């Protein structure tokens, strides 16, 4: 078997593309350049940020495109030849990222006349929307390649996306340090070039491997090592000044670590222990449960409109709105919360820098642990949404308490269990609704995140903070009372989301029992 034609090469290629797709997580780094060059005030910059969030969470088109021309069941042809594949979705996303960030860079540098605000919002929207195409192609293809380990592989893919912000900044600051303008140019070129190099390797393969779980565990270990390395580097950089040679060495080590997933590819190729899914299918036909499993698969393989008409869809929509909505609201208001509690700007900056690490821990950990417990304890996966939202509620309560160090402890809890929603929700969507229209369905559910964030940020946090400021004599609020009620409300909201997740757990227990049985037969 050719080494360039297997699911492990596809997985590594997807991981590397994910590593350069996290530009949106670094908005706080390059937004000052946009603000200063365009003469924006903070409110105007926030409008640009809203379009960033909207574009990043509006991936329905990417899901529709994948279903139409990239899924295994696609019949897309050109001049009588089948020419579809995930590469089309990846290329579409990379081009959008390039155009959006390149026009943004031209505006910031003054190469083109200063654009009106709606045009800058359009540039930001285009760049953010492109990221959804990259993410959809990589995640959906990974689930198709590893249907029996969907939680683990989604956790890995989402985890590397969460780390990508820290990776991009680390590589950039090796040379340029704190110059944000060239960084925007890098964001236009690097994801495009990286995608062009690896997109043709991202494919779905209809076969299982004997040592599939073992090799995924190796990938998981590599991702944990990379996260721990980035965590250490961020802490060191926040406490000690590093000269250029040291920064270069740090980045070279990071690149070596990022190349290490190739070990899994070489290892899997050397064993050559692939099994055809068709062979497994012939074995399954000898079992009496075959027809039942096939009928259940067809029953749950829904398109977007069919999914929207189910209670399970709206349960996932509500849990995502509460979990992602309160998580986004927390990180977006971190600076103001820290200021009111007496934390220095350096302390809040450190917390913001570590957000991607906590995010990764949640994304990877929830996917891996839920897979393990599902197939050993036979717990339906939605119970983990209930558990993680419960811990998020505790995190909000900790921040509301205002005791010394509360922001550190609470922010870690919120960050980890907010990240877990990004791997649990897509995995559950693929299992409950099937994989034929998986990309479209999970991207539609994702829209609930910014909707929840808007209501929490504007209608709760913003309103209550302004009310507290109005009671004082200054333009700023200082003390635990400034955000206490807001975080208590967010704790209640996430607790209610946890209850909805428990309802979904009871509704889907029968489905997950059949998933476990089918997996054991394979």
ZAMARGU-4260 file (C-alpha; in steps of 0.2 Angstrom, whole numbers, plus 5000, padded with zeros to 4 digits):
<rodrens>
0) 5000/5000/5000 | 5007/5017/4995 | 5012/5027/5010 | 5003/5043/5003 | 4986/5034/5002
5) 4980/5030/5019 | 4970/5038/5033 | 4985/5042/5044 | 4992/5053/5031 | 4975/5061/5029
10) 4974/5064/5048 | 4992/5071/5049 | 4988/5083/5035 | 4972/5089/5043 | 4981/5092/5060
15) 4994/5102/5051 | 4981/5113/5042 | 4972/5115/5059 | 4988/5121/5067 | 4987/5137/5055
20) 4968/5139/5056 | 4967/5148/5073 | 4969/5166/5068 | 4953/5171/5076 | 4960/5166/5093
25) 4973/5180/5091 | 4962/5194/5087 | 4967/5203/5103 | 4985/5204/5096 | 4982/5212/5079
30) 4966/5222/5083 | 4976/5236/5090 | 4984/5239/5073 | 4966/5239/5065 | 4960/5251/5078
35) 4975/5263/5077 | 4977/5264/5058 | 4958/5266/5055 | 4955/5278/5069 | 4942/5267/5077
40) 4936/5269/5095 | 4933/5254/5106 | 4914/5253/5101 | 4918/5253/5083 | 4932/5240/5085
45) 4919/5229/5094 | 4908/5230/5079 | 4922/5222/5069 | 4924/5209/5082 | 4905/5205/5081
50) 4907/5201/5062 | 4922/5190/5067 | 4912/5180/5079 | 4897/5179/5067 | 4908/5173/5052
55) 4917/5160/5064 | 4901/5152/5069 | 4892/5153/5052 | 4898/5137/5044 | 4882/5131/5037
60) 4888/5134/5019 | 4904/5124/5022 | 4894/5109/5028 | 4882/5111/5013 | 4897/5111/5001
65) 4905/5096/5010 | 4889/5086/5008 | 4887/5091/4990 | 4904/5087/4983 | 4916/5080/4997
70) 4907/5066/5006 | 4909/5048/5000 | 4891/5048/4994 | 4893/5063/4983 | 4891/5061/4965
75) 4899/5077/4960 | 4908/5075/4942 | 4916/5086/4929 | 4916/5080/4911 | 4911/5063/4917
80) 4925/5061/4930 | 4922/5061/4949 | 4932/5076/4955 | 4925/5080/4972 | 4934/5079/4989
85) 4938/5088/5005 | 4951/5098/4995 | 4938/5108/4987 | 4931/5114/5004 | 4949/5117/5011
90) 4954/5127/4995 | 4938/5137/4996 | 4941/5142/5015 | 4959/5146/5012 | 4955/5158/4998
95) 4943/5167/5009 | 4955/5168/5023 | 4968/5175/5011 | 4957/5188/5003 | 4950/5194/5020
100) 4966/5196/5029 | 4976/5203/5013 | 4963/5216/5011 | 4964/5220/5029 | 4983/5221/5029
105) 4982/5233/5014 | 4970/5244/5023 | 4981/5244/5039 | 4997/5248/5030 | 4988/5262/5020
110) 4992/5253/5003 | 4974/5256/4999 | 4963/5271/5005 | 4955/5269/5022 | 4939/5258/5019
115) 4923/5263/5026 | 4918/5252/5042 | 4906/5241/5032 | 4920/5236/5021 | 4932/5232/5035
120) 4918/5222/5043 | 4916/5212/5027 | 4935/5209/5026 | 4934/5202/5044 | 4919/5192/5040
125) 4927/5184/5025 | 4942/5179/5034 | 4933/5172/5049 | 4920/5163/5037 | 4935/5154/5028
130) 4941/5146/5044 | 4924/5137/5046 | 4928/5128/5029 | 4945/5123/5035 | 4938/5116/5051
135) 4923/5108/5043 | 4933/5098/5030 | 4946/5092/5043 | 4933/5087/5057 | 4920/5079/5045
140) 4934/5069/5036 | 4942/5063/5052 | 4925/5057/5059 | 4922/5047/5042 | 4939/5040/5044
145) 4937/5035/5062 | 4919/5031/5065 | 4922/5020/5080 | 4933/5033/5089 | 4924/5049/5084
150) 4925/5057/5101 | 4944/5055/5102 | 4947/5061/5084 | 4936/5076/5085 | 4945/5080/5102
155) 4962/5079/5093 | 4956/5090/5078 | 4947/5103/5089 | 4962/5102/5101 | 4975/5107/5088
160) 4963/5121/5082 | 4963/5127/5100 | 4982/5127/5101 | 4984/5135/5084 | 4982/5153/5091
165) 4997/5150/5103 | 5007/5141/5089 | 5004/5155/5076 | 5009/5169/5089 | 5025/5159/5095
170) 5031/5157/5077 | 5028/5175/5073 | 5035/5182/5088 | 5051/5173/5086 | 5057/5187/5073
175) 5044/5201/5074 | 5041/5201/5093 | 5026/5214/5096 | 5023/5221/5078 | 5005/5216/5074
180) 5004/5224/5056 | 5016/5211/5048 | 5006/5197/5058 | 4991/5201/5048 | 5000/5198/5031
185) 5006/5181/5039 | 4988/5177/5042 | 4984/5179/5024 | 4998/5169/5017 | 5003/5155/5029
190) 4986/5146/5030 | 4984/5147/5011 | 5001/5140/5008 | 4999/5127/5021 | 4982/5122/5014
195) 4989/5121/4996 | 5003/5109/5002 | 4992/5097/5011 | 4974/5098/5005 | 4976/5084/4992
200) 4981/5072/5006 | 4964/5075/5016 | 4953/5061/5010 | 4941/5048/5018 | 4945/5030/5018
205) 4932/5016/5020 | 4943/5004/5030 | 4947/5000/5048 | 4964/4996/5056 | 4967/4984/5069
210) 4978/4995/5079 | 4968/5010/5076 | 4965/5015/5095 | 4983/5012/5099 | 4989/5024/5085
215) 4976/5037/5090 | 4983/5036/5108 | 5000/5040/5101 | 4993/5055/5093 | 4984/5060/5109
220) 5000/5059/5118 | 5009/5070/5105 | 4996/5083/5107 | 4997/5083/5126 | 5016/5085/5124
225) 5014/5100/5112 | 5001/5108/5124 | 5013/5106/5139 | 5027/5113/5129 | 5017/5129/5124
230) 5011/5131/5142 | 5028/5131/5148 | 5034/5143/5135 | 5020/5155/5138 | 5024/5156/5157
235) 5042/5159/5154 | 5039/5172/5141 | 5027/5181/5153 | 5041/5181/5167 | 5058/5183/5158
240) 5064/5192/5143 | 5071/5181/5129 | 5084/5186/5116 | 5083/5181/5098 | 5093/5165/5098
245) 5083/5158/5112 | 5067/5162/5103 | 5073/5154/5088 | 5078/5138/5097 | 5061/5138/5106
250) 5052/5139/5089 | 5063/5125/5081 | 5059/5113/5095 | 5040/5118/5092 | 5042/5114/5074
255) 5050/5097/5078 | 5036/5093/5090 | 5023/5098/5076 | 5031/5086/5064 | 5031/5071/5076
260) 5014/5065/5071 | 5023/5058/5055 | 5029/5044/5067 | 5011/5038/5068 | 5010/5037/5049
265) 5026/5028/5047 | 5022/5016/5061 | 5005/5012/5054 | 5012/5009/5036 | 5025/4997/5042
270) 5012/4986/5050 | 5001/4986/5035 | 4987/4979/5045 | 4972/4987/5037 | 4955/4978/5036
275) 4942/4983/5023 | 4925/4989/5029 | 4917/4979/5016 | 4925/4963/5024 | 4918/4968/5041
280) 4901/4971/5032 | 4901/4953/5026 | 4905/4947/5043 | 4891/4957/5051 | 4878/4950/5038
285) 4880/4933/5047 | 4873/4941/5063 | 4854/4942/5066 | 4857/4960/5072 | 4863/4966/5055
290) 4846/4972/5048 | 4842/4980/5064 | 4858/4990/5064 | 4857/4995/5046 | 4839/5001/5048
295) 4844/5011/5064 | 4858/5019/5054 | 4846/5024/5040 | 4833/5031/5053 | 4846/5042/5061
300) 4854/5048/5046 | 4845/5065/5044 | 4847/5080/5034 | 4847/5098/5041 | 4828/5101/5039
305) 4824/5084/5047 | 4836/5086/5061 | 4829/5104/5065 | 4812/5095/5067 | 4818/5084/5082
310) 4819/5088/5100 | 4837/5081/5101 | 4842/5095/5089 | 4835/5109/5100 | 4842/5101/5116
315) 4860/5102/5108 | 4856/5119/5102 | 4851/5125/5120 | 4866/5117/5128 | 4878/5124/5116
320) 4870/5142/5118 | 4872/5140/5137 | 4890/5133/5137 | 4898/5142/5123 | 4888/5158/5125
325) 4893/5160/5144 | 4911/5154/5139 | 4913/5167/5126 | 4905/5181/5137 | 4918/5177/5150
330) 4933/5178/5140 | 4927/5193/5130 | 4925/5203/5147 | 4941/5196/5155 | 4950/5213/5155
335) 4936/5222/5163 | 4932/5208/5176 | 4951/5208/5181 | 4952/5227/5182 | 4936/5227/5194
340) 4944/5214/5205 | 4961/5223/5206 | 4971/5212/5195 | 4985/5220/5185 | 4985/5221/5166
345) 5000/5209/5166 | 4990/5196/5176 | 4975/5197/5165 | 4986/5196/5149 | 4994/5180/5156
350) 4976/5173/5159 | 4971/5177/5141 | 4987/5169/5134 | 4983/5153/5143 | 4966/5152/5137
355) 4971/5142/5122 | 4979/5129/5133 | 4964/5127/5144 | 4953/5127/5129 | 4964/5112/5122
360) 4963/5102/5138 | 4944/5103/5137 | 4943/5099/5119 | 4954/5085/5119 | 4950/5078/5136
365) 4931/5078/5134 | 4933/5069/5117 | 4945/5056/5123 | 4937/5052/5140 | 4919/5052/5133
370) 4925/5039/5120 | 4933/5028/5134 | 4918/5029/5146 | 4906/5026/5132 | 4914/5009/5126
375) 4919/5003/5144 | 4904/5010/5155 | 4891/5012/5141 | 4887/5029/5146 | 4878/5039/5133
380) 4889/5054/5128 | 4877/5068/5132 | 4880/5065/5150 | 4897/5073/5148 | 4889/5089/5142
385) 4879/5089/5158 | 4894/5086/5169 | 4905/5099/5160 | 4891/5112/5161 | 4889/5108/5179
390) 4908/5112/5182 | 4906/5128/5171 | 4892/5133/5183 | 4904/5130/5198 | 4918/5141/5188
395) 4906/5155/5186 | 4901/5154/5205 | 4920/5154/5210 | 4923/5170/5200 | 4907/5178/5207
400) 4914/5175/5225 | 4928/5187/5222 | 4939/5178/5235 | 4958/5180/5232 | 4963/5170/5217
405) 4945/5167/5212 | 4948/5174/5194 | 4962/5161/5191 | 4953/5146/5198 | 4936/5151/5190
410) 4944/5155/5173 | 4953/5139/5172 | 4937/5129/5176 | 4927/5140/5163 | 4941/5138/5150
415) 4943/5119/5151 | 4924/5115/5151 | 4920/5128/5138 | 4933/5119/5127 | 4925/5103/5130
420) 4909/5108/5122 | 4918/5110/5105 | 4922/5092/5104 | 4906/5084/5113 | 4893/5093/5103
425) 4900/5089/5085 | 4903/5071/5091 | 4885/5069/5098 | 4878/5077/5082 | 4887/5064/5071
430) 4880/5050/5082 | 4862/5056/5084 | 4859/5062/5066 | 4872/5052/5056 | 4887/5058/5046
435) 4879/5061/5029 | 4875/5079/5033 | 4885/5080/5049 | 4895/5096/5043 | 4879/5106/5040
440) 4870/5100/5056 | 4884/5104/5068 | 4888/5120/5060 | 4870/5126/5062 | 4870/5121/5080
445) 4886/5131/5082 | 4877/5147/5078 | 4869/5146/5095 | 4886/5151/5103 | 4887/5169/5097
450) 4868/5171/5100 | 4870/5166/5118 | 4886/5176/5120 | 4876/5192/5113 | 4862/5190/5126
455) 4874/5187/5140 | 4887/5200/5136 | 4875/5214/5131 | 4859/5211/5140 | 4866/5204/5156
460) 4885/5209/5159 | 4884/5226/5149 | 4868/5231/5157 | 4872/5226/5175 | 4890/5234/5174
465) 4883/5250/5167 | 4870/5250/5181 | 4884/5248/5194 | 4894/5262/5186 | 4879/5273/5187
470) 4878/5271/5206 | 4896/5278/5208 | 4905/5294/5204 | 4918/5287/5191 | 4917/5280/5174
475) 4923/5263/5181 | 4917/5251/5193 | 4929/5243/5206 | 4925/5229/5218 | 4917/5211/5218
480) 4899/5219/5216 | 4903/5225/5198 | 4901/5208/5190 | 4895/5197/5204 | 4876/5196/5199
485) 4882/5193/5181 | 4892/5178/5185 | 4878/5171/5196 | 4866/5173/5182 | 4878/5164/5170
490) 4880/5150/5183 | 4861/5148/5183 | 4861/5148/5164 | 4874/5134/5163 | 4866/5124/5177
495) 4849/5124/5167 | 4859/5119/5151 | 4866/5105/5162 | 4848/5099/5165 | 4844/5100/5147
500) 4859/5089/5143 | 4853/5076/5156 | 4836/5076/5147 | 4845/5073/5131 | 4855/5059/5140
505) 4839/5050/5145 | 4832/5052/5127 | 4847/5044/5118 | 4852/5030/5130 | 4844/5017/5119
510) 4853/5024/5103 | 4870/5024/5112 | 4867/5006/5118 | 4865/5001/5099 | 4881/5011/5095
515) 4891/5001/5107 | 4884/4985/5102 | 4888/4989/5084 | 4905/4994/5088 | 4909/4978/5098
520) 4903/4968/5082 | 4916/4977/5072
</rodrens>
